[in-house]
Amino acid sequence: MLGDLVQTTDGKWMIRGHERCPNGHSLGANQVLVGHVACLGHGGGGHTSWHCRTCDAVVVYGPPLNTHCTALDGPASVRISSSRR
């Protein structure tokens, strides 16, 4: 099921992603950019994102975005740096 932790054929673990974007394009190897979007609505966790490289405009999230989500739409206006000056 989407979002489940599954073991790969080489013994590693991954989150099961979407197989197709909403426009029907395959989200297989070299066809998708996978990322992470922080969200305070999930206890400090976030959403895995799948960006279709074919239509270059569709992003799907797991878990799906909901009304309680605080995921950013674009770059943050403030960057929190871990470096000390």
Residue, then its C-alpha position, 0 to 999 in steps of 0.5 A: m500500500l502507498g506509504d508503507l515501508v517495504q523491503t527492496t530486492d537488494g535487502k534495503w528498505m524504502i517507502r512504497g511510492h506512487e506508480r503513476c502521476p495524476n496525468g497517468h505518467s509512470l513514476g519509475a526509475n529516471q522518471v520521478l524526483v522523490g523528496h521530503v516536505a516538512c510539515l508541522g501538522h504531522g508531529g514534526g514529520g512530513h510528506t514524501s513528494w513525487h515530482c513527475r519529470t514527464c509533465d514537470a508540474v505535478v507533485v503528489y504527496g504521501p500522506p496526502l496534504n490535508t487541512h491541518c498540514t503546514a507544508l511549504d509551497g516553495p522555498a522558505s522565506v527564512r532559513i534556519s542554519s545549524s552553523r554558529r557564527 
